[in-house]
Amino acid sequence: MINIFDEKVKLKEVAEDNAKPSIVLIDDDVAFSAMLSEFLRSEMNMKTDMYLNGRHFLEDYKATDTRIIILDYDFSNVDGPDGLTVLKEIKKVNPFALVIMVSGQDNVEIAVETLRVGASDYFYKLNKTVFPNILSSIIKLLEIEKKRLN
């Protein structure tokens, strides 16, 4: 079980040396994105930017972008590339990009493939603890990034 209080303390320690973490949500499920955005804002005061598809995000994305990216695997409601294709393009632009994949598909093969391509983590959207799990992953990624930069 994830202890949100301990995670908040860790994030505060990591954030003391960094600007407030900024997150990008790329998902065609507006309700999921809105709820996750509100959760991250209420729990950790994280700023979130939202995109409905990967194509629009990739048009804006630069190698100097340091935001953590939360990327949907399946964009069935919009035209454009799927999440795996978007992940590959993100990694071409910035091999150090921190990308957390989320999906409504509870499929081990898909999870392994996204991790092999460069995702930092993979979460099943319909898991009741998905939001705390994503938060915990963000905190761990920030800690790793802080160590990498020191």
Buried (B, 14 or more C-beta within 10 A) or exposed (E): EEEBEEBBEBBEEBBEEEEEBEBBBBBBBEEBBBEBBEBBEEBBEBBBBBBBBBBEBBEEBEEEBEBBBBBBBBBEEEEBBBBBBBBEBBBEEBEEBBBBBBBBBEEEEBBEBBEEBBBBBBBBBEEEEBBBBBBBBBBBBBBEBBEEEE
